[in-house]
Amino acid sequence: MGAEVVADRFDLTARQRFRARLRECLDALDRMLREERFEGPRDLIGLEMELCLADSDGAPRMVNKDLLARMATQDFQSELGKFTIELNMPPHRLSGRVFDDMAEELRVAVGYADRTGGEFGAQLVLTGVLPTIEPEQVGPGTLSPEGRYTLLNDQILALRGEAITLAISGAETLDRSFESIAPEAACTSVQFHTQVTPDRFAAVWNAAQAIAGPQIAVGANAPFVFGQELWHETRPMLFSQATDSRPPELAAQGVRPRTWFGERWITSAADLFEENVRYFPALLPVCSDEDPLAVLDSGGIPELTELCLHNGSVYRWNRPVYDIADGVPHLRVENRILSTGPTVTDTVANAAFFHGLVRALADDPDPVWTRLAFADAERNFDEACRNGVEALLTWPGEGNRPAYELIPERLLPLADQGLAAAGVAASDREHYLGIIGERCRRRVTGAGWQTAVYHRLVADGADRTSALRGLVRRYCELSRTDAPVHTWPTGD
């Protein structure tokens, strides 16, 4: 959720001061782009994973503060809800056995957190939305105590001026109101980071947007929200509605939501930062002491603190990131589309598919975004959220095809090509892309497995609550084996 923020209140001039500083940050960014101040190619990738804490019955366990204190490691941090934590991996070079290396590091870290959680009656659940969370378990009191979370909640509600409404219709219907943004805490995702040079940024971001639908289709893992069976990947819609600062009248006028797919292909990273400043009022208008242009004039590298803070409160599914490492600035594309899990191996397979496919499409001299309407890319995203691997996706030269056909026949070969061009070992490519292929062949995702097990338990006589608890228990047992979800049995 971003860096810590310390502020008790904002006066009527706070946004004006912050807006002026944002313009200075944009001017500094533009100058840095023109003067080629950014780091050269390094082919670095990274990963963040959000994890749910649950008790033996699958109910959220509000112990992240105690757990983090016991682990005493910088690799894990708090998240919005007291029942969630986030793991941040160090960057890796996209080459060799990178995905095997990432998988081993994740297994060690997740295993450590899971064992330590057991001391507090908590187990880790690697999913997009914990199926057993009940509406009464997400309220203002479930927000983590860090100041930025309370401020974020207060500011969104102040802009909205009324309760948060969740209205999602799928296999069943959810229609509830909440007096905080706490339902967003139910969302646990994985984020893939790609460090890119400025001249390559637009191609990588456009490619990531183009494959949002296929990504979701083959990685769907959030079919239940507050006990209701909704979409195969309900987390994006839940997140969108839980963070929506617009009252209905502004939504009806077409005012853009803070959680946003976007509306056009871009030509520069500056396009996205500028849109974020132009379209969205500041949620956390806290100004630093830095004068970014003066820092540049003195030969330094500005933190662009206000721009980064603001950028972190506009929830694009593919977000631009400005950062500094070892005194050198760089740009990243942060892909925030997928749910966590179901296993470490599944998560790494999703990463291999993403990085390989983006690399291939960004390298293509005939870019897919010149042949795919942006509206079709957004429609693919929505269709995949609703229907998972069964979704009908639009792709240039293919018309509308089921995801389980389009992905193995057209997109997996491209992903393999992209990883090969980066120097990723053949064994990694075969193993992790093979997992994506098997999901398509068997037409099984984490969401499909969850719903199949739930309906079997109901058919065997379990009520809704018991079936969901049984689902989570079995899910956690199988997730710990790290066997890919397409191999999981749906029976006992």
C-alpha positions as CSV (number, residue, x, y, z in Angstrom):
1,M,0.0,0.0,0.0
2,G,3.0,2.3,-0.2
3,A,5.3,4.2,2.2
4,E,4.3,5.3,5.6
5,V,2.4,8.7,5.8
6,V,2.3,10.8,8.9
7,A,-0.4,13.5,9.1
8,D,-3.4,14.1,11.4
9,R,-5.5,16.4,9.1
10,F,-5.4,18.4,5.9
11,D,-6.4,22.0,5.6
12,L,-8.1,23.6,2.6
13,T,-4.8,24.6,1.1
14,A,-3.2,21.2,1.3
15,R,-4.3,19.9,-2.1
16,Q,-3.3,23.2,-3.8
17,R,0.2,22.9,-2.4
18,F,0.4,19.2,-3.3
19,R,-0.9,19.9,-6.8
20,A,1.8,22.5,-7.4
21,R,4.4,20.1,-6.2
22,L,3.0,17.4,-8.5
23,R,3.5,19.7,-11.4
24,E,7.1,20.3,-10.4
25,C,7.6,16.5,-10.1
26,L,6.2,16.0,-13.6
27,D,8.5,18.7,-15.0
28,A,11.5,17.0,-13.3
29,L,10.5,13.7,-14.7
30,D,10.1,15.1,-18.1
31,R,13.6,16.7,-17.9
32,M,15.1,13.4,-16.6
33,L,13.6,11.6,-19.6
34,R,14.9,14.2,-22.0
35,E,18.4,14.1,-20.4
36,E,18.5,10.3,-20.4
37,R,19.1,10.2,-16.6
38,F,17.7,6.7,-16.2
39,E,19.5,3.4,-15.8
40,G,20.2,1.3,-18.9
41,P,18.9,-2.2,-19.7
42,R,19.3,-4.8,-16.9
43,D,16.4,-7.2,-17.6
44,L,15.5,-7.2,-13.9
45,I,12.2,-8.6,-12.7
46,G,10.6,-8.7,-9.2
47,L,7.6,-10.1,-7.3
48,E,5.4,-9.1,-4.4
49,M,2.9,-11.5,-2.9
50,E,0.0,-10.6,-0.5
51,L,-1.0,-13.4,1.8
52,C,-4.1,-14.0,3.9
53,L,-3.9,-15.2,7.6
54,A,-6.7,-17.6,8.6
55,D,-7.5,-19.8,11.6
56,S,-8.1,-23.5,11.4
57,D,-11.8,-22.8,10.4
58,G,-10.7,-20.5,7.6
59,A,-11.8,-17.3,9.4
60,P,-9.5,-14.3,9.1
61,R,-6.9,-14.1,11.9
62,M,-6.1,-10.5,12.9
63,V,-2.5,-11.1,14.0
64,N,-0.3,-9.6,11.3
65,K,1.4,-7.2,13.8
66,D,2.4,-10.0,16.2
67,L,3.5,-12.2,13.3
68,L,5.6,-9.5,11.7
69,A,7.2,-8.7,15.1
70,R,8.1,-12.3,15.7
71,M,9.6,-12.8,12.2
72,A,11.7,-9.6,12.4
73,T,12.5,-9.5,8.7
74,Q,12.2,-6.8,6.2
75,D,11.0,-9.2,3.5
76,F,7.5,-9.1,5.0
77,Q,5.4,-6.0,5.6
78,S,1.8,-5.3,6.8
79,E,-1.0,-4.8,4.4
80,L,-4.4,-3.0,4.6
81,G,-6.1,-5.6,6.8
82,K,-4.8,-7.0,10.1
83,F,-5.3,-10.5,8.6
84,T,-2.9,-9.9,5.6
85,I,0.8,-9.5,5.1
86,E,3.0,-8.9,2.0
87,L,6.2,-10.5,0.9
88,N,8.7,-8.5,-1.2
89,M,11.3,-10.4,-3.1
90,P,14.6,-8.9,-4.2
91,P,14.9,-8.4,-8.0
92,H,16.2,-11.1,-10.3
93,R,17.8,-11.0,-13.7
94,L,15.5,-12.5,-16.4
95,S,17.9,-15.3,-17.5
96,G,19.1,-18.8,-16.7
97,R,17.1,-20.7,-14.1
98,V,15.5,-17.5,-12.8
99,F,12.0,-19.1,-12.2
100,D,13.4,-22.1,-10.3
101,D,15.4,-19.7,-8.2
102,M,12.3,-17.5,-7.5
103,A,10.2,-20.6,-6.7
104,E,12.8,-21.8,-4.1
105,E,13.1,-18.4,-2.5
106,L,9.3,-18.1,-2.3
107,R,8.9,-21.6,-0.8
108,V,11.4,-20.8,2.0
109,A,9.8,-17.4,2.8
110,V,6.2,-18.6,2.7
111,G,7.1,-21.7,4.7
112,Y,8.8,-19.6,7.3
113,A,5.8,-17.3,7.6
114,D,3.4,-20.2,7.7
115,R,5.3,-21.9,10.5
116,T,5.6,-18.7,12.5
117,G,2.0,-18.0,12.0
118,G,1.2,-21.3,13.6
119,E,2.4,-19.8,16.9
120,F,-0.5,-17.3,16.7
121,G,-3.1,-19.8,15.5
122,A,-2.8,-18.6,11.9
123,Q,-2.1,-20.3,8.6
124,L,-1.3,-18.7,5.3
125,V,-3.8,-19.0,2.5
126,L,-2.5,-18.3,-1.0
127,T,-5.7,-17.1,-2.7
128,G,-7.2,-13.9,-4.2
129,V,-10.1,-13.6,-1.7
130,L,-10.5,-15.8,1.4
131,P,-13.8,-17.6,0.7
132,T,-14.8,-17.7,4.4
133,I,-14.5,-14.0,5.2
134,E,-17.8,-12.7,6.4
135,P,-19.0,-9.0,6.0
136,E,-18.9,-8.5,9.7
137,Q,-15.2,-9.4,9.8
138,V,-14.2,-6.4,7.6
139,G,-14.8,-3.0,9.2
140,P,-12.7,0.0,10.4
141,G,-11.4,-2.0,13.3
142,T,-9.8,-4.6,11.0
143,L,-7.5,-2.0,9.2
144,S,-3.9,-2.3,10.1
145,P,-2.9,0.4,12.6
146,E,-0.4,2.2,10.4
147,G,-1.4,5.8,9.8
148,R,-1.6,5.7,6.0
149,Y,-4.4,3.1,6.1
150,T,-6.6,5.2,8.3
151,L,-5.9,8.3,6.3
152,L,-6.6,6.5,3.0
153,N,-9.9,5.2,4.4
154,D,-10.9,8.7,5.7
155,Q,-10.0,10.4,2.4
156,I,-11.9,8.0,0.2
157,L,-15.0,8.2,2.3
158,A,-14.8,12.0,2.4
159,L,-14.6,12.2,-1.4
160,R,-17.4,9.7,-1.7
161,G,-19.6,11.2,1.0
162,E,-21.5,8.0,1.7
163,A,-21.1,4.3,2.4
164,I,-19.1,1.9,0.1
165,T,-21.5,-0.2,-2.0
166,L,-20.5,-3.6,-3.3
167,A,-22.8,-4.9,-6.0
168,I,-21.6,-7.8,-8.1
169,S,-23.8,-10.3,-9.9
170,G,-22.3,-13.7,-11.1
171,A,-23.4,-17.2,-10.2
172,E,-24.9,-15.5,-7.2
173,T,-25.4,-11.8,-6.2
174,L,-23.6,-9.7,-3.7
175,D,-25.2,-6.5,-2.6
176,R,-23.9,-5.0,0.6
177,S,-22.8,-1.6,2.0
178,F,-19.8,-0.9,4.2
179,E,-18.8,2.2,6.2
180,S,-15.1,1.8,5.4
181,I,-12.8,0.6,2.6
182,A,-12.0,-2.5,4.7
183,P,-13.5,-4.9,2.1
184,E,-10.5,-4.1,0.0
185,A,-8.4,-5.9,2.6
186,A,-10.0,-9.1,1.5
187,C,-8.1,-8.8,-1.8
188,T,-4.8,-10.6,-1.9
189,S,-2.8,-10.4,-5.1
190,V,0.6,-11.0,-6.7
191,Q,2.5,-8.2,-8.4
192,F,5.1,-8.8,-11.1
193,H,7.6,-6.0,-11.7
194,T,9.6,-5.4,-14.9
195,Q,12.3,-2.8,-14.9
196,V,12.5,-1.1,-18.3
197,T,14.3,1.7,-20.0
198,P,12.3,4.8,-20.9
199,D,12.4,4.1,-24.6
200,R,11.0,0.6,-24.0
201,F,8.4,1.5,-21.3
202,A,5.5,2.2,-23.6
203,A,5.9,-1.1,-25.5
204,V,6.1,-3.1,-22.3
205,W,3.1,-1.4,-20.7
206,N,1.0,-1.7,-23.9
207,A,1.9,-5.4,-24.1
208,A,1.0,-6.0,-20.5
209,Q,-2.4,-4.3,-21.1
210,A,-3.0,-6.4,-24.2
211,I,-2.5,-9.7,-22.3
212,A,-4.6,-8.7,-19.3
213,G,-7.5,-10.9,-20.4
214,P,-5.4,-14.0,-21.1
215,Q,-3.5,-13.5,-17.8
216,I,-6.8,-13.5,-15.8
217,A,-8.3,-16.4,-17.9
218,V,-5.6,-18.8,-17.0
219,G,-4.8,-17.5,-13.5
220,A,-8.3,-16.9,-12.1
221,N,-8.4,-17.7,-8.3
222,A,-11.1,-15.6,-6.5
223,P,-14.6,-17.0,-7.1
224,F,-16.1,-16.4,-3.7
225,V,-16.6,-13.0,-1.9
226,F,-18.3,-13.0,1.5
227,G,-19.6,-16.5,0.9
228,Q,-21.2,-15.7,-2.4
229,E,-20.1,-17.4,-5.6
230,L,-19.6,-14.6,-8.1
231,W,-17.0,-14.4,-11.0
232,H,-14.0,-16.7,-11.6
233,E,-11.8,-13.7,-10.7
234,T,-13.9,-11.4,-8.6
235,R,-11.0,-9.7,-6.9
236,P,-10.6,-6.9,-9.5
237,M,-14.3,-5.9,-9.2
238,L,-14.2,-6.1,-5.4
239,F,-11.1,-4.0,-5.3
240,S,-12.6,-1.5,-7.8
241,Q,-15.8,-1.0,-5.8
242,A,-14.2,-1.0,-2.4
243,T,-11.8,1.9,-3.4
244,D,-14.3,3.9,-5.4
245,S,-14.2,7.5,-4.2
246,R,-17.0,8.6,-6.6
247,P,-20.6,8.9,-5.5
248,P,-23.1,7.4,-8.0
249,E,-23.7,10.8,-9.7
250,L,-20.1,11.3,-10.6
251,A,-19.8,7.7,-11.8
252,A,-22.9,8.4,-14.0
253,Q,-21.1,11.4,-15.5
254,G,-18.2,9.2,-16.6
255,V,-15.7,10.4,-13.9
256,R,-12.9,7.9,-14.0
257,P,-12.6,5.5,-11.0
258,R,-9.3,5.3,-9.1
259,T,-9.0,1.6,-9.9
260,W,-8.6,1.9,-13.6
261,F,-7.9,-0.2,-16.7
262,G,-7.0,2.9,-18.7
263,E,-8.5,4.1,-21.9
264,R,-5.7,4.2,-24.5
265,W,-2.4,2.8,-25.7
266,I,0.5,5.0,-24.7
267,T,3.7,6.4,-26.3
268,S,5.7,7.3,-23.1
269,A,5.8,6.5,-19.4
270,A,5.1,10.2,-18.9
271,D,1.6,9.7,-20.4
272,L,0.6,7.6,-17.4
273,F,2.1,9.8,-14.7
274,E,0.5,12.9,-16.3
275,E,-2.9,11.3,-16.6
276,N,-2.8,10.3,-12.9
277,V,-2.1,13.9,-11.9
278,R,-4.6,15.4,-14.3
279,Y,-7.6,13.1,-13.6
280,F,-7.3,12.2,-9.9
281,P,-7.5,14.5,-6.8
282,A,-4.9,13.8,-4.2
283,L,-5.9,11.4,-1.4
284,L,-2.9,12.0,0.7
285,P,-1.7,15.5,0.0
286,V,1.4,15.4,2.2
287,C,4.3,17.5,0.8
288,S,8.0,16.8,1.4
289,D,10.8,19.3,1.8
290,E,12.3,18.3,-1.6
291,D,12.4,20.8,-4.5
292,P,12.8,18.3,-7.4
293,L,14.0,20.8,-10.0
294,A,16.5,22.3,-7.6
295,V,17.8,18.8,-6.9
296,L,18.3,18.2,-10.6
297,D,20.0,21.6,-11.0
298,S,22.5,20.6,-8.4
299,G,23.3,17.3,-10.2
300,G,21.3,15.1,-7.8
301,I,18.5,12.6,-8.4
302,P,15.1,13.7,-7.0
303,E,12.9,11.3,-5.0
304,L,9.8,12.7,-6.6
305,T,8.1,12.0,-3.3
306,E,4.7,13.6,-4.1
307,L,4.4,12.0,-7.5
308,C,5.2,8.5,-6.1
309,L,2.8,9.0,-3.2
310,H,0.0,10.1,-5.6
311,N,0.8,7.4,-8.1
312,G,0.4,4.8,-5.4
313,S,-3.2,5.9,-4.8
314,V,-4.3,5.5,-8.4
315,Y,-4.8,1.7,-8.8
316,R,-4.0,0.9,-12.5
317,W,-3.9,-2.8,-13.2
318,N,-0.5,-2.1,-14.9
319,R,1.0,0.7,-12.8
320,P,4.0,2.9,-13.8
321,V,6.7,3.0,-11.0
322,Y,9.5,5.5,-10.5
323,D,12.2,4.4,-8.1
324,I,15.8,4.9,-7.2
325,A,18.2,2.0,-6.5
326,D,21.9,2.6,-5.5
327,G,21.5,6.3,-6.4
328,V,20.3,5.6,-9.9
329,P,16.7,6.2,-11.0
330,H,14.7,3.6,-13.0
331,L,11.2,2.9,-14.3
332,R,9.2,-0.2,-13.8
333,V,5.9,-1.7,-15.0
334,E,4.0,-3.2,-12.0
335,N,1.5,-5.8,-13.1
336,R,-1.2,-6.0,-10.4
337,I,-3.8,-8.2,-12.2
338,L,-3.6,-11.7,-10.7
339,S,-4.6,-13.2,-7.4
340,T,-2.1,-14.9,-5.2
341,G,-1.7,-18.7,-5.5
342,P,-2.9,-21.4,-5.4
343,T,0.7,-22.5,-4.9
344,V,4.2,-21.1,-5.1
345,T,4.7,-23.1,-8.3
346,D,1.5,-21.8,-9.8
347,T,2.4,-18.2,-9.0
348,V,5.8,-18.7,-10.6
349,A,4.2,-20.3,-13.7
350,N,2.0,-17.2,-13.9
351,A,5.1,-15.0,-13.7
352,A,6.9,-17.0,-16.5
353,F,3.8,-16.6,-18.8
354,F,3.6,-12.9,-18.1
355,H,7.3,-12.0,-18.6
356,G,7.7,-14.2,-21.6
357,L,4.6,-13.0,-23.4
358,V,5.3,-9.3,-22.6
359,R,8.9,-9.7,-23.8
360,A,7.8,-11.3,-27.1
361,L,5.0,-8.8,-27.8
362,A,7.2,-5.8,-26.9
363,D,9.9,-7.0,-29.3
364,D,7.4,-7.6,-32.2
365,P,8.0,-5.2,-35.1
366,D,4.3,-5.4,-35.8
367,P,2.9,-4.6,-32.3
368,V,-0.3,-6.3,-31.2
369,W,-1.6,-2.9,-29.9
370,T,-1.7,-1.6,-33.4
371,R,-4.0,-4.4,-34.4
372,L,-6.1,-4.8,-31.2
373,A,-8.5,-2.1,-30.2
374,F,-8.0,-0.9,-26.6
375,A,-11.7,-1.4,-26.0
376,D,-11.2,-5.1,-27.0
377,A,-8.3,-5.5,-24.5
378,E,-10.6,-4.1,-21.8
379,R,-13.4,-6.3,-22.8
380,N,-11.1,-9.3,-22.7
381,F,-10.2,-8.4,-19.2
382,D,-13.8,-8.2,-18.1
383,E,-14.8,-11.4,-19.9
384,A,-11.9,-13.3,-18.4
385,C,-12.8,-12.1,-14.9
386,R,-16.3,-13.4,-15.4
387,N,-15.6,-16.7,-17.1
388,G,-12.0,-17.7,-16.5
389,V,-10.4,-20.2,-18.8
390,E,-13.8,-20.6,-20.6
391,A,-13.8,-16.9,-21.6
392,L,-14.1,-15.9,-25.3
393,L,-11.2,-13.6,-26.0
394,T,-10.6,-11.4,-29.0
395,W,-7.1,-11.6,-30.6
396,P,-5.8,-10.2,-33.9
397,G,-6.1,-12.8,-36.7
398,E,-8.1,-15.1,-34.4
399,G,-11.4,-13.4,-33.9
400,N,-13.1,-14.6,-30.7
401,R,-11.7,-17.9,-29.3
402,P,-12.0,-19.7,-26.0
403,A,-9.0,-18.9,-23.7
404,Y,-8.3,-22.6,-23.3
405,E,-7.6,-22.8,-27.1
406,L,-6.1,-19.3,-27.8
407,I,-3.5,-19.5,-25.0
408,P,-1.8,-22.8,-25.8
409,E,-2.1,-22.4,-29.6
410,R,-1.0,-18.8,-30.0
411,L,0.2,-17.2,-26.8
412,L,2.3,-19.9,-25.1
413,P,4.6,-20.3,-28.1
414,L,5.1,-16.5,-28.0
415,A,5.9,-16.6,-24.3
416,D,8.5,-19.4,-24.9
417,Q,10.0,-17.2,-27.6
418,G,10.2,-14.2,-25.3
419,L,11.8,-16.2,-22.5
420,A,14.3,-17.8,-24.9
421,A,15.3,-14.4,-26.3
422,A,16.0,-13.3,-22.7
423,G,18.2,-16.3,-22.1
424,V,15.9,-18.2,-19.7
425,A,16.9,-21.9,-19.5
426,A,14.9,-24.4,-21.6
427,S,14.2,-26.4,-18.5
428,D,12.5,-23.4,-16.8
429,R,10.6,-22.6,-19.9
430,E,9.3,-26.1,-20.4
431,H,8.4,-26.7,-16.8
432,Y,6.6,-23.4,-15.9
433,L,4.9,-22.7,-19.3
434,G,3.9,-26.4,-19.3
435,I,1.9,-25.8,-16.2
436,I,0.0,-23.0,-18.0
437,G,-0.6,-25.4,-20.9
438,E,-1.9,-28.1,-18.6
439,R,-4.4,-25.7,-17.0
440,C,-5.7,-25.0,-20.5
441,R,-5.8,-28.6,-21.6
442,R,-7.7,-29.7,-18.5
443,R,-9.6,-26.4,-18.3
444,V,-8.8,-26.1,-14.6
445,T,-7.7,-22.9,-12.7
446,G,-7.7,-22.2,-9.0
447,A,-11.2,-20.7,-9.3
448,G,-12.5,-23.8,-11.1
449,W,-11.0,-26.1,-8.5
450,Q,-12.6,-24.0,-5.6
451,T,-16.0,-24.0,-7.1
452,A,-15.9,-27.7,-8.0
453,V,-15.0,-28.6,-4.4
454,Y,-17.6,-26.3,-2.9
455,H,-20.4,-27.7,-5.0
456,R,-19.3,-31.3,-4.2
457,L,-19.4,-30.6,-0.5
458,V,-22.8,-29.0,-0.8
459,A,-24.1,-32.0,-2.8
460,D,-22.8,-34.2,0.0
461,G,-25.0,-32.3,2.4
462,A,-22.9,-29.5,3.8
463,D,-24.4,-26.1,4.4
464,R,-22.8,-23.0,2.9
465,T,-20.6,-22.2,5.9
466,S,-19.4,-25.8,6.4
467,A,-18.7,-26.2,2.7
468,L,-16.6,-23.0,2.5
469,R,-14.7,-24.0,5.6
470,G,-14.1,-27.4,4.2
471,L,-13.0,-25.9,1.0
472,V,-10.4,-23.7,2.7
473,R,-9.0,-26.6,4.8
474,R,-8.5,-28.8,1.7
475,Y,-7.1,-25.8,-0.2
476,C,-4.5,-25.2,2.4
477,E,-3.5,-28.9,2.7
478,L,-3.0,-29.1,-1.1
479,S,-1.3,-25.7,-1.4
480,R,1.4,-26.8,1.1
481,T,2.3,-29.7,-1.2
482,D,3.1,-27.1,-3.9
483,A,1.7,-29.4,-6.6
484,P,0.2,-27.3,-9.4
485,V,-3.6,-26.7,-9.0
486,H,-4.4,-28.6,-12.2
487,T,-3.2,-31.8,-10.5
488,W,-5.4,-31.3,-7.4
489,P,-8.2,-33.9,-6.8
490,T,-11.7,-32.4,-6.3
491,G,-12.8,-35.4,-4.2
492,D,-11.6,-36.7,-0.8
